[in-house]
Amino acid sequence: MERLQQADLHGHSCLSAELFGYRPGYRPAEIIQKAKEIGLDAVALTDHDTGRGLDEFLNAAANLGVIGIPGIEITSLSWSRPTNFRLPIAHILALGIKPESINGKHPIPTGRTPEEVIDWIHDRGGLAIAAHPDRKYTSLSETEIRKLGNLNGLETLTLRGRIPEAELLARELEIAAIADTDFHDLRQMGFIGLTLLEECTNWETVISAIARNQIEVFEALTIPYHLRGRRPFQLLIKALLSR
């Protein structure tokens, strides 16, 4: 039986606008090189609130024969959020955003409401994914996800483990259950992701497969502990040492 393609849909480069000012130390093109090395068929670049690296990323993908998926992790802002210790921000993944659709007339809607962010994504033919719902401070709550009603999927498996509540919610709402690494270190890439249940030849066909739920989550049997997720205290120390 022919091997099915696999994809990691959430990752960052040195151009990402990161919390505490910490950014990965590698270029967008290096993401494609790493994916090629480990045999990953498709990978997304989803830098925080910027598309500056997408052209470099997509050019490298075309040259090396890896499917590069253009994306952005957008920071939405809503002061009407529940007050149970949640910050007023929530990250939403935009997958399948053409670089040319981002310009001065239609800038990335950083700091806008979740509704406005999702509309911006859909207007560009992209998929809107609720990022890391297990992170209380920077994610949409279950109540918000239900109220929005137009997300295309939510992350249900990350390097920190499975999120049972998100799995149940995705099933109930009949939206895509997404697995990815949210890598900020190239060594994290590919341990978790999606198996594509139909052959994909470019990023548009990957987006189509996700939209039609022609996917399954996969997880490596073993993941080194030091590569599982990012711990805020360690990030702060690394950011301070890099100054």
C-alpha positions, 0 to 999 in steps of 0.5 A, a space after each residue: 500500500 502506498 504511503 499516505 502524505 503527512 502534514 504539520 500545519 503550525 510552525 514559526 520562523 525568525 520573522 514571527 512576532 513572538 511573546 517576550 520578543 523571542 523568535 526562532 533562529 531559522 529562516 522560512 526556507 530552512 523550514 522547507 529544508 528540514 521538512 525535506 530531510 525528515 520526509 514530511 510531505 507538507 508543512 505550514 508557515 504560520 508566523 505570528 501576525 505577519 506574512 513577511 516570510 511567505 514568499 521565501 517559504 513558498 519559493 523554497 517549497 517549489 524548489 525542493 518539492 515540498 508542499 508549503 502551506 501559507 498561513 498566519 497565526 493572528 492575534 484577535 482581541 476581544 474585551 467581552 471575553 469571559 473574565 475567568 482569568 482569560 486574557 483578552 487575546 485569542 490566537 486563530 490560525 489562518 491557513 491557505 492565505 496567498 501572500 498577494 492577498 495581504 496588502 496595505 488596503 487589506 492588512 492582517 487584522 491583528 487586534 480585531 475581534 475574533 469575528 472580524 479575523 475569521 471573516 478576513 480569513 474566509 474572504 481570502 479563501 482560507 481556513 480559520 482554526 482555533 489554536 491551542 485550546 488547552 492554553 487558557 490565556 491565548 485561546 478561544 474558550 469553548 463558549 466562544 467557539 460555539 458562539 462563533 459557529 464558523 470556524 473550520 477546525 480546532 487543534 485537538 492534539 499538540 506536543 503537549 498531548 491530546 485535548 479530549 474536550 477539543 476532540 469532543 467539540 470538533 466532533 459535535 460541531 462537525 469541524 476538522 480535528 487538527 493535530 500539529 506541533 506549533 514548532 518553534 524549534 526545527 527539531 519539533 517538526 513532524 512528531 505530530 500532524 495530519 495524515 491526508 486521506 487523498 493525494 494532494 499536489 499543492 497547498 490548495 489541495 491540502 486546504 481542500 482536503 482539510 475543509 472536507 475532513 479528509 484527514 486523520 491525526 497522527 502522533 509519533 510513538 515517542 517524543 523527547 520530553 525536551 521537545 514537548 511544547 514550550 514552557 513560558 518560564 523557559 521562553 522568558 529566560 531564553 529571551 533575556 539571555 538572547 538580548 
